[in-house]
Amino acid sequence: MTATDAAPSGKLPTDPWGPLRARASEMLRPSLEHAGWKGTVEELARVLEPGPEGKADLAVPMFRWSKTLGKRPDDLAKAIASGITPSPEFPRVSAEGGFVNFHMDLRAFTSTTLRMVLEGKGSYGAGAAKAGSVCVEHTSANPTGPLHIGRSRNTVIGDTLVRVLRAAGWNVVSQFYVDDVGRQAAMLVWIWSKPLSEWPPQIREASHLPGDERPPGLKADHWYGRAYPPTAAYIKEHEEAARSLAELSARMESGAMPKEEYRKVPKEILDGILSSLARMHAAFDEFVWESDFLFDGSVERVAEKVRASSRYRRTDDGAEGVDATDFGLPKEAPLAYFRRADGTYLYPARDLAYHLQKFARFDRVIDVLGEDHKLHAKGVAALLEAAGEKRSAEVLTYGFINLPEGRMTTRGGRVVNLDDVLDEAHERAVQEVRKRREDLPSEEVERIAESVGSGAVRFHILRVQPEKPIVFRWEEALSFEGKSAPFVQYAHARACSILRKAGGSETSPMLVVPSPALEQIPPTLHPKEEALVRTLSQLPGLIARVSESRSVHLLALYAHEVAERFNEFYQELRVLNSEDEVRPFRLALTCAARQVLANTLAVIGVDALERM
């Protein structure tokens, strides 16, 4: 099964906790109203929270209303609880520490959860379709060479967010903004417009090109990108080259050079980048080229809007910008510039036109940016306001991935390329798979290793909270133990193995648990069974929360938790050889765990393997 096969589709929006929250709110309301509270059932559902482990299933704090209702939290909780009549869903209601606690019927909840998972299949966890649309712009790497592992964090976060939003019911379009006329792109156009024989020796030697033509096995992003760091260094030190670059850049931005000419190298590099990202299951719906905003008049039109704003400022030398002090720009540099003194437009002007286009099409606009772009995002927000746009983008920033010896830098040539990481991960995965499965043919080993290796890299990046930096170490990124994708994938494969053995031959479909098994819940659940059920029930609520908070790392942590709970259940209790009275239930629980693992791996973009 692949990530695509298992992706939640939004067909059956279900959440085991939804009916319980609604019922608890209905039970609370009369008692609260009797105490003088005024509000709605919907408000109560929002304040209900999971109770302390072992003490309650749902709880509502009375601290928020005690002052208004004129009672101490403890006294109010006791009064409210005493006025609630128990129900089949909540046979017991108690008060403790200022909380009203609801205790559910665990057997009924277990049956409901398993039914929702097994009937929902790949749709379990998905939310109801939303009316609004969302644009998520991510990656948008300058096409100057192969993607390095640091920039791939943008992709992992952005692509996962796209998947989460779709699972939550949003209509989502993912975009890649291609810088084809900026100074960095111009550098490569400048050097590659010359025959290699005319390159400055310093650039040719430092580029380490293996001949005058690209070898068949060398990707275009690596071939063209090798020239970027030495070209940047050369131009910095040679005035004549800098003037030549400035002239070329002006021709590109004015439209004097046909876009087919200056897009050729960036397009080939972009294709190489995309082939790397495809190995991690990342793709884009649309590509937006920066130069289009210059040539269709968009930049000039938005500039006129900005000039009409009270925030507009023009410096003595003729540069143009807006006062962005209120948006967080430092007092010593309060202007967000959009045009140089020489009359050429800066990158923020084109970015402003791009954002106005997005706001015209979408209800929500989300930008995934590195922490070094925070000031840029604030400047664009100021320009948007000056142009008359009342909305601003939701900005999700992330910390850098650093090497042990320091920060990565493309210009300085100190990077670890994503391709190299994925290749190394693949080779290590081959060794691991062969250790465990000597019976598999080489083709199968290679296929599994590619999924394990790419999944390990993606998961390793995703599991860290976006705002926190990552120090990239091979031994951590490619670990096959602990909080890693292989650990989760192996749990899924183990569940598949159990279900195959329960269902028949290797070639037959995995066991499909019949509906009657969902009613054969044991009178008392083993703690490992209960822990697994509770964990499986959390996916719908988690997807809904992450779609709003954008804390995508929580899904990686959740995937690990599901795998851990399943492993504990499997190691503690027999499944295939269990007693007749509990065997159907444990097989149903195994089937549900496999489904939740598959759905969660789909949302984080990792393959759910049936064999490892």
C-alpha positions as CSV (number, residue, x, y, z in Angstrom):
1,M,0.0,0.0,0.0
2,T,1.3,3.4,-0.9
3,A,0.7,6.8,0.7
4,T,-1.6,7.7,-2.2
5,D,-3.6,4.5,-1.8
6,A,-4.3,5.2,1.9
7,A,-4.9,9.0,1.7
8,P,-8.0,10.1,3.5
9,S,-10.6,11.3,1.0
10,G,-13.0,13.1,3.2
11,K,-15.9,10.8,2.1
12,L,-16.9,9.7,5.6
13,P,-16.3,12.5,8.2
14,T,-16.2,10.6,11.5
15,D,-14.8,11.3,15.0
16,P,-15.4,8.9,17.9
17,W,-15.2,11.9,20.3
18,G,-17.7,14.0,18.4
19,P,-20.9,12.4,19.7
20,L,-19.5,12.2,23.2
21,R,-18.7,15.9,23.3
22,A,-22.1,16.8,22.0
23,R,-23.8,14.5,24.6
24,A,-21.7,15.8,27.5
25,S,-22.6,19.4,26.5
26,E,-26.3,18.6,26.4
27,M,-26.0,17.0,29.9
28,L,-24.1,20.0,31.2
29,R,-26.3,22.7,29.9
30,P,-29.4,22.4,32.2
31,S,-27.4,22.3,35.4
32,L,-25.2,25.2,34.3
33,E,-28.3,27.3,33.3
34,H,-29.8,26.5,36.7
35,A,-26.7,28.0,38.3
36,G,-27.2,31.2,36.2
37,W,-25.0,30.5,33.2
38,K,-26.0,31.7,29.7
39,G,-24.5,30.2,26.6
40,T,-24.9,27.5,23.9
41,V,-24.2,23.8,23.6
42,E,-21.6,24.6,20.9
43,E,-19.7,26.8,23.4
44,L,-19.7,24.0,25.9
45,A,-18.4,21.5,23.4
46,R,-15.4,23.8,22.7
47,V,-14.4,24.0,26.4
48,L,-14.6,20.3,27.0
49,E,-11.2,18.8,27.3
50,P,-9.7,15.3,27.8
51,G,-9.8,14.4,31.5
52,P,-6.7,13.5,33.5
53,E,-5.6,10.0,32.7
54,G,-7.3,7.5,35.0
55,K,-9.6,10.2,36.4
56,A,-12.0,11.1,33.6
57,D,-12.6,10.8,29.9
58,L,-13.9,14.4,29.4
59,A,-13.8,17.3,31.8
60,V,-14.9,20.9,31.9
61,P,-13.2,23.4,34.2
62,M,-15.4,25.6,36.3
63,F,-12.8,28.3,36.8
64,R,-14.0,30.2,33.8
65,W,-17.5,30.7,35.3
66,S,-16.9,30.6,39.0
67,K,-16.5,34.4,39.4
68,T,-19.4,35.2,37.2
69,L,-21.7,32.7,39.0
70,G,-20.5,33.7,42.4
71,K,-19.1,30.4,43.6
72,R,-15.7,28.8,44.3
73,P,-14.7,26.4,41.5
74,D,-14.8,23.4,43.7
75,D,-18.3,24.2,45.0
76,L,-19.6,25.1,41.6
77,A,-18.2,21.8,40.1
78,K,-19.9,19.8,42.8
79,A,-23.2,21.6,42.4
80,I,-23.2,21.2,38.6
81,A,-22.2,17.5,38.8
82,S,-24.9,16.7,41.4
83,G,-27.5,18.1,39.0
84,I,-26.5,15.9,36.0
85,T,-28.4,12.7,35.4
86,P,-26.1,9.9,34.1
87,S,-26.7,8.5,30.6
88,P,-25.8,5.4,28.7
89,E,-22.9,7.3,27.2
90,F,-21.7,8.6,30.6
91,P,-22.9,6.3,33.4
92,R,-20.9,8.3,35.9
93,V,-20.4,12.1,36.4
94,S,-18.1,13.4,39.2
95,A,-16.5,16.6,40.5
96,E,-12.9,17.0,41.6
97,G,-10.5,19.9,41.8
98,G,-12.9,22.4,40.2
99,F,-13.7,20.1,37.2
100,V,-16.8,18.3,36.2
101,N,-15.7,14.9,35.0
102,F,-17.5,12.6,32.6
103,H,-16.8,8.9,32.7
104,M,-17.8,7.1,29.5
105,D,-18.9,3.5,28.7
106,L,-15.6,2.1,27.5
107,R,-17.1,-0.9,25.8
108,A,-19.5,1.2,23.8
109,F,-16.7,3.7,22.9
110,T,-14.5,0.8,21.8
111,S,-17.2,-0.6,19.5
112,T,-17.9,2.9,18.1
113,T,-14.2,3.6,17.4
114,L,-13.6,0.3,15.7
115,R,-16.7,0.6,13.6
116,M,-15.7,4.1,12.5
117,V,-12.2,3.1,11.6
118,L,-13.1,-0.1,9.8
119,E,-16.1,1.2,7.9
120,G,-14.3,4.5,7.1
121,K,-11.2,2.7,5.8
122,G,-9.0,5.3,4.1
123,S,-11.4,8.1,4.9
124,Y,-11.1,7.6,8.7
125,G,-9.7,10.8,10.1
126,A,-11.1,13.0,7.4
127,G,-13.2,16.0,8.1
128,A,-16.3,17.3,6.3
129,A,-15.8,19.3,3.1
130,K,-15.2,23.0,3.7
131,A,-16.6,25.7,1.5
132,G,-13.4,27.7,1.4
133,S,-10.2,27.3,-0.7
134,V,-6.6,27.4,0.5
135,C,-3.3,28.2,-1.3
136,V,-0.2,26.8,0.2
137,E,3.0,28.1,-1.3
138,H,6.1,26.2,-0.2
139,T,9.6,25.2,-1.3
140,S,9.9,27.9,-4.0
141,A,13.7,27.3,-4.0
142,N,15.7,29.5,-6.4
143,P,16.5,27.3,-9.4
144,T,20.3,27.6,-9.0
145,G,21.3,24.0,-8.3
146,P,20.2,20.8,-6.5
147,L,18.0,21.1,-3.5
148,H,20.0,20.8,-0.2
149,I,18.6,19.0,2.8
150,G,18.1,22.3,4.6
151,R,15.7,23.7,2.0
152,S,13.9,20.3,1.9
153,R,12.5,21.1,5.3
154,N,10.3,23.7,3.6
155,T,9.0,21.0,1.3
156,V,8.4,18.4,4.0
157,I,6.4,20.9,6.2
158,G,4.6,22.4,3.2
159,D,3.6,19.2,1.5
160,T,2.4,17.7,4.8
161,L,0.3,20.8,5.5
162,V,-1.3,20.4,2.1
163,R,-2.1,16.8,2.9
164,V,-3.5,17.7,6.3
165,L,-5.7,20.5,5.0
166,R,-7.1,18.2,2.3
167,A,-7.8,15.5,4.9
168,A,-9.6,18.2,7.0
169,G,-11.9,19.0,4.0
170,W,-10.3,22.0,2.5
171,N,-10.0,22.6,-1.2
172,V,-6.2,23.1,-1.5
173,V,-3.9,24.3,-4.3
174,S,-0.1,23.9,-3.7
175,Q,2.1,26.4,-5.5
176,F,5.8,26.7,-6.3
177,Y,6.9,30.3,-7.0
178,V,9.8,30.2,-9.5
179,D,12.4,33.0,-9.4
180,D,13.5,33.2,-13.0
181,V,14.6,36.9,-13.2
182,G,16.3,37.6,-9.9
183,R,20.0,38.1,-9.5
184,Q,20.7,34.5,-8.5
185,A,19.0,33.1,-11.6
186,A,20.7,35.7,-13.7
187,M,24.1,34.5,-12.6
188,L,23.5,31.1,-14.1
189,V,22.1,32.5,-17.3
190,W,25.2,34.8,-17.5
191,I,27.7,31.9,-17.2
192,W,25.8,29.3,-19.2
193,S,25.2,31.7,-22.1
194,K,28.9,31.4,-22.8
195,P,30.6,28.4,-24.4
196,L,32.6,26.5,-21.7
197,S,35.8,27.3,-23.5
198,E,35.1,31.0,-22.8
199,W,34.5,30.6,-19.1
200,P,36.9,32.3,-16.7
201,P,39.4,29.6,-15.6
202,Q,38.5,30.1,-12.0
203,I,34.9,29.2,-12.6
204,R,35.6,26.3,-14.9
205,E,38.1,24.7,-12.5
206,A,35.9,25.2,-9.4
207,S,32.8,23.9,-11.1
208,H,34.4,20.4,-11.6
209,L,32.5,19.7,-14.8
210,P,33.3,16.3,-16.1
211,G,33.5,17.4,-19.8
212,D,31.9,19.8,-22.2
213,E,28.5,18.0,-22.2
214,R,26.4,16.7,-19.4
215,P,27.0,13.0,-18.8
216,P,23.8,10.8,-19.1
217,G,23.9,9.9,-15.4
218,L,24.3,13.4,-14.1
219,K,21.0,15.3,-13.2
220,A,20.5,18.7,-14.8
221,D,20.3,20.5,-11.4
222,H,23.7,19.1,-10.4
223,W,25.3,19.9,-13.9
224,Y,24.1,23.5,-14.1
225,G,24.3,24.1,-10.4
226,R,28.0,23.3,-10.0
227,A,28.8,26.6,-11.6
228,Y,26.7,28.7,-9.2
229,P,29.0,29.0,-6.1
230,P,32.2,29.8,-8.1
231,T,30.2,32.2,-10.4
232,A,28.9,34.1,-7.4
233,A,32.3,34.4,-5.9
234,Y,33.9,35.5,-9.2
235,I,31.3,38.2,-9.8
236,K,31.8,39.5,-6.3
237,E,35.5,40.0,-7.0
238,H,35.5,41.2,-10.7
239,E,33.8,44.6,-11.5
240,E,33.6,43.9,-15.2
241,A,31.7,40.7,-14.6
242,A,29.4,42.4,-12.2
243,R,28.6,45.1,-14.8
244,S,28.0,42.4,-17.4
245,L,25.6,40.6,-15.0
246,A,23.8,43.9,-14.2
247,E,23.2,44.5,-17.9
248,L,22.0,41.0,-18.5
249,S,19.7,41.2,-15.5
250,A,18.2,44.5,-16.8
251,R,17.6,42.9,-20.2
252,M,15.8,40.0,-18.5
253,E,13.6,42.2,-16.3
254,S,12.7,44.6,-19.1
255,G,11.6,41.9,-21.4
256,A,14.3,42.6,-24.0
257,M,15.5,39.0,-23.7
258,P,12.9,36.4,-24.7
259,K,11.8,34.3,-21.7
260,E,12.5,31.1,-23.6
261,E,16.2,32.1,-23.4
262,Y,16.5,33.0,-19.7
263,R,14.1,30.3,-18.5
264,K,16.0,27.4,-20.2
265,V,18.6,26.8,-17.5
266,P,16.2,27.5,-14.5
267,K,13.6,25.2,-16.1
268,E,16.1,22.3,-16.4
269,I,17.3,22.8,-12.8
270,L,13.7,23.0,-11.6
271,D,12.9,19.7,-13.3
272,G,15.9,18.1,-11.5
273,I,14.7,19.5,-8.2
274,L,11.2,18.1,-8.7
275,S,12.5,14.6,-9.5
276,S,14.3,14.7,-6.1
277,L,11.2,15.8,-4.3
278,A,9.1,13.1,-6.1
279,R,11.2,10.5,-4.2
280,M,9.7,11.9,-1.0
281,H,6.2,12.0,-2.5
282,A,6.1,15.8,-2.8
283,A,4.5,17.4,-5.8
284,F,2.8,20.7,-6.8
285,D,-0.4,21.7,-8.4
286,E,0.8,25.0,-10.0
287,F,4.1,26.7,-10.8
288,V,4.0,30.5,-10.8
289,W,6.9,32.3,-12.7
290,E,8.1,35.5,-11.2
291,S,8.8,37.2,-14.5
292,D,5.1,37.0,-15.5
293,F,4.2,39.7,-13.0
294,L,6.7,42.0,-14.7
295,F,5.5,41.5,-18.2
296,D,1.7,41.5,-17.7
297,G,1.8,44.9,-16.0
298,S,0.9,43.6,-12.5
299,V,3.9,45.1,-10.8
300,E,3.4,48.6,-12.2
301,R,-0.3,48.5,-11.3
302,V,0.3,47.5,-7.7
303,A,3.1,50.1,-7.4
304,E,0.5,52.8,-8.3
305,K,-1.8,51.5,-5.6
306,V,1.0,51.6,-3.0
307,R,2.0,55.2,-4.1
308,A,-1.5,56.3,-3.2
309,S,-1.1,55.1,0.4
310,S,-0.4,57.3,3.4
311,R,2.4,54.8,4.2
312,Y,4.2,55.5,0.9
313,R,7.7,57.0,1.2
314,R,10.3,58.1,-1.4
315,T,13.9,58.6,-0.3
316,D,16.1,61.4,-1.4
317,D,17.9,59.3,-4.0
318,G,14.6,58.1,-5.5
319,A,14.1,54.7,-3.9
320,E,10.5,53.8,-3.0
321,G,9.0,52.0,-0.1
322,V,6.4,52.0,2.7
323,D,6.6,52.7,6.4
324,A,6.5,49.2,8.0
325,T,7.4,50.1,11.6
326,D,3.9,49.0,12.7
327,F,4.5,45.6,11.1
328,G,7.7,44.8,13.0
329,L,10.4,46.2,10.9
330,P,13.3,47.7,13.0
331,K,13.1,51.4,13.8
332,E,16.6,51.9,12.3
333,A,15.3,50.5,8.9
334,P,11.6,51.1,9.0
335,L,10.9,51.1,5.2
336,A,9.8,48.1,3.2
337,Y,11.3,48.9,-0.2
338,F,9.7,47.9,-3.5
339,R,11.8,49.9,-6.0
340,R,15.4,50.8,-6.3
341,A,16.7,54.3,-6.9
342,D,17.6,53.3,-10.5
343,G,14.0,52.6,-11.2
344,T,14.1,48.8,-11.3
345,Y,11.7,46.9,-9.1
346,L,12.8,44.8,-6.1
347,Y,11.7,41.3,-5.4
348,P,9.0,42.4,-2.8
349,A,7.2,44.3,-5.6
350,R,6.8,41.1,-7.6
351,D,5.9,39.2,-4.4
352,L,3.2,41.8,-3.7
353,A,1.7,41.3,-7.1
354,Y,1.9,37.5,-6.6
355,H,0.1,37.7,-3.2
356,L,-2.7,40.0,-4.6
357,Q,-3.2,37.3,-7.2
358,K,-3.5,34.6,-4.5
359,F,-5.9,36.7,-2.4
360,A,-8.1,37.2,-5.5
361,R,-8.4,33.4,-5.9
362,F,-8.3,31.8,-2.4
363,D,-9.9,32.3,1.0
364,R,-6.8,31.3,2.9
365,V,-3.2,32.0,1.8
366,I,-0.4,30.2,3.6
367,D,3.3,30.8,3.0
368,V,5.9,28.4,4.3
369,L,9.1,30.4,4.9
370,G,12.5,29.9,6.5
371,E,13.1,32.0,9.6
372,D,15.5,34.2,7.6
373,H,12.5,35.5,5.6
374,K,10.6,36.8,8.6
375,L,11.4,40.5,7.9
376,H,10.5,39.9,4.2
377,A,7.1,38.6,5.2
378,K,6.5,41.6,7.4
379,G,7.5,43.9,4.6
380,V,5.1,42.2,2.2
381,A,2.3,42.5,4.8
382,A,3.0,46.2,5.0
383,L,2.9,46.5,1.2
384,L,-0.3,44.5,1.0
385,E,-2.0,46.9,3.5
386,A,-0.7,49.9,1.5
387,A,-2.1,48.4,-1.7
388,G,-5.5,48.2,-0.1
389,E,-5.6,44.5,0.8
390,K,-7.1,43.9,4.2
391,R,-6.0,40.3,4.5
392,S,-2.5,39.0,5.1
393,A,-0.9,35.6,4.5
394,E,-0.7,33.0,7.3
395,V,3.1,32.6,7.6
396,L,4.5,29.3,8.8
397,T,8.2,29.8,9.6
398,Y,10.7,27.1,10.3
399,G,14.2,26.9,11.8
400,F,17.3,26.0,9.8
401,I,18.8,22.5,9.3
402,N,22.4,23.0,10.2
403,L,25.5,20.8,9.9
404,P,27.5,20.0,13.0
405,E,30.2,22.4,11.6
406,G,27.7,25.2,11.1
407,R,24.9,26.6,8.9
408,M,24.5,25.4,5.4
409,T,25.2,27.9,2.6
410,T,24.6,27.3,-1.1
411,R,26.9,30.2,-2.2
412,G,29.7,29.0,0.0
413,G,29.3,25.5,-1.2
414,R,28.8,24.0,2.3
415,V,25.7,21.9,1.8
416,V,24.4,18.4,2.0
417,N,22.3,17.7,-1.1
418,L,19.0,16.0,-0.8
419,D,19.9,13.5,-3.5
420,D,23.0,12.4,-1.6
421,V,20.9,12.0,1.6
422,L,18.2,10.0,-0.2
423,D,20.8,7.8,-2.0
424,E,22.7,7.1,1.3
425,A,19.3,6.4,3.0
426,H,18.5,4.0,0.3
427,E,21.7,2.1,0.6
428,R,21.5,1.8,4.3
429,A,17.9,0.7,4.0
430,V,18.9,-2.1,1.6
431,Q,21.3,-3.4,4.2
432,E,18.6,-3.3,6.9
433,V,16.0,-5.0,4.7
434,R,18.4,-7.8,3.7
435,K,19.2,-8.4,7.4
436,R,15.5,-9.1,8.1
437,R,14.3,-10.6,4.8
438,E,16.9,-12.8,3.2
439,D,14.1,-14.5,1.2
440,L,13.1,-11.4,-0.8
441,P,14.3,-11.0,-4.4
442,S,16.6,-8.1,-5.2
443,E,13.9,-6.1,-7.0
444,E,11.6,-6.3,-3.9
445,V,14.5,-5.3,-1.6
446,E,15.2,-2.2,-3.8
447,R,11.6,-1.2,-3.8
448,I,11.2,-1.5,-0.1
449,A,14.5,0.2,0.6
450,E,13.5,3.2,-1.5
451,S,10.3,3.6,0.6
452,V,12.1,3.0,3.9
453,G,15.0,5.4,3.1
454,S,12.9,8.3,1.7
455,G,10.4,7.8,4.6
456,A,13.2,7.9,7.1
457,V,14.5,11.3,5.8
458,R,11.0,12.8,5.6
459,F,9.9,11.7,9.0
460,H,13.2,12.8,10.6
461,I,12.7,16.3,9.3
462,L,8.9,16.4,10.1
463,R,9.1,15.2,13.7
464,V,10.7,18.3,15.0
465,Q,8.6,21.4,15.8
466,P,8.9,23.7,12.8
467,E,10.2,26.7,14.8
468,K,13.0,24.6,16.3
469,P,16.3,24.2,14.4
470,I,17.7,20.8,13.4
471,V,21.3,19.8,13.4
472,F,21.6,17.3,10.6
473,R,23.4,14.1,11.7
474,W,23.5,11.0,9.5
475,E,23.2,8.6,12.5
476,E,20.0,10.3,13.6
477,A,18.4,10.9,10.2
478,L,18.9,7.4,9.0
479,S,18.2,5.6,12.3
480,F,15.8,2.6,12.0
481,E,14.9,2.6,15.7
482,G,13.0,4.9,18.0
483,K,11.0,7.9,16.6
484,S,11.5,7.1,13.0
485,A,9.5,6.2,9.9
486,P,10.9,2.7,9.7
487,F,9.7,2.0,13.2
488,V,6.2,3.1,12.1
489,Q,6.3,1.3,8.8
490,Y,7.5,-1.9,10.5
491,A,4.5,-1.8,12.9
492,H,2.2,-1.4,9.8
493,A,3.9,-4.4,8.1
494,R,3.6,-6.5,11.3
495,A,-0.2,-5.8,11.4
496,C,-0.4,-6.7,7.8
497,S,1.4,-10.0,8.4
498,I,-1.0,-10.9,11.3
499,L,-4.0,-10.2,9.1
500,R,-2.6,-12.2,6.2
501,K,-2.1,-15.2,8.4
502,A,-5.6,-14.8,9.8
503,G,-7.1,-14.4,6.4
504,G,-5.5,-17.1,4.3
505,S,-2.7,-17.4,1.8
506,E,0.0,-14.8,1.0
507,T,-1.9,-14.0,-2.3
508,S,-5.3,-13.5,-0.7
509,P,-6.6,-10.2,0.5
510,M,-5.9,-9.4,4.2
511,L,-8.5,-10.3,6.7
512,V,-11.6,-8.2,6.6
513,V,-13.2,-8.2,10.0
514,P,-16.9,-9.0,9.9
515,S,-19.3,-6.6,11.5
516,P,-20.4,-9.0,14.3
517,A,-16.8,-8.9,15.6
518,L,-17.3,-5.3,16.5
519,E,-20.0,-6.2,19.0
520,Q,-17.9,-8.9,20.7
521,I,-16.1,-6.5,22.9
522,P,-14.8,-8.1,26.1
523,P,-16.5,-7.1,29.4
524,T,-13.2,-5.7,30.6
525,L,-10.4,-4.5,28.3
526,H,-6.7,-5.2,29.0
527,P,-4.8,-1.9,29.7
528,K,-2.9,-2.4,26.4
529,E,-6.1,-2.9,24.5
530,E,-7.6,0.2,26.1
531,A,-4.5,2.3,25.4
532,L,-4.5,1.3,21.8
533,V,-8.3,2.1,21.3
534,R,-7.9,5.5,22.9
535,T,-4.9,6.3,20.7
536,L,-6.7,5.2,17.5
537,S,-9.7,7.4,18.4
538,Q,-7.6,10.6,18.3
539,L,-6.8,10.8,14.6
540,P,-9.9,12.8,13.4
541,G,-9.5,15.4,16.2
542,L,-5.8,15.7,15.6
543,I,-6.2,16.3,11.9
544,A,-8.8,19.0,12.6
545,R,-6.5,20.7,15.1
546,V,-3.4,20.6,13.0
547,S,-5.3,22.0,10.0
548,E,-5.8,25.1,12.1
549,S,-2.6,25.3,14.2
550,R,-0.3,24.1,11.3
551,S,1.7,22.2,13.9
552,V,2.4,19.4,11.4
553,H,5.1,17.7,13.6
554,L,2.3,16.5,15.8
555,L,1.2,14.0,13.2
556,A,4.7,12.4,13.0
557,L,4.7,12.1,16.8
558,Y,1.2,10.6,16.7
559,A,2.2,8.0,14.0
560,H,5.0,6.9,16.4
561,E,2.6,6.8,19.3
562,V,0.2,4.5,17.4
563,A,3.0,2.2,16.4
564,E,4.3,2.1,19.9
565,R,0.8,1.3,21.4
566,F,0.3,-1.4,18.8
567,N,3.7,-3.0,19.5
568,E,2.9,-3.0,23.2
569,F,-0.5,-4.6,22.6
570,Y,1.0,-7.2,20.2
571,Q,3.9,-8.1,22.5
572,E,1.8,-8.3,25.7
573,L,-1.2,-10.2,24.3
574,R,-1.7,-13.0,21.8
575,V,-3.7,-12.3,18.7
576,L,-3.7,-15.2,16.3
577,N,-3.5,-17.8,19.1
578,S,-5.7,-16.0,21.6
579,E,-8.7,-17.6,23.2
580,D,-11.8,-17.9,21.0
581,E,-13.8,-15.4,23.0
582,V,-11.3,-12.5,22.5
583,R,-9.8,-13.5,19.1
584,P,-12.4,-11.7,16.9
585,F,-11.9,-8.5,19.0
586,R,-8.1,-8.6,18.9
587,L,-8.1,-9.2,15.2
588,A,-10.5,-6.2,14.7
589,L,-8.2,-4.1,16.9
590,T,-5.2,-5.2,14.8
591,C,-7.1,-4.4,11.6
592,A,-8.1,-0.9,13.0
593,A,-4.5,-0.2,14.1
594,R,-3.3,-1.1,10.6
595,Q,-5.8,1.3,9.0
596,V,-4.9,4.2,11.3
597,L,-1.2,3.6,10.7
598,A,-1.8,3.6,6.9
599,N,-4.0,6.8,7.1
600,T,-1.5,8.6,9.3
601,L,1.5,7.7,7.1
602,A,-0.5,8.9,4.1
603,V,-1.0,12.3,5.7
604,I,2.7,12.7,6.5
605,G,3.7,11.4,3.0
606,V,5.4,8.1,4.0
607,D,4.7,4.8,2.3
608,A,2.7,2.2,4.4
609,L,4.5,-1.0,3.5
610,E,2.8,-4.4,3.7
611,R,6.1,-6.2,3.9
612,M,9.5,-5.3,5.3
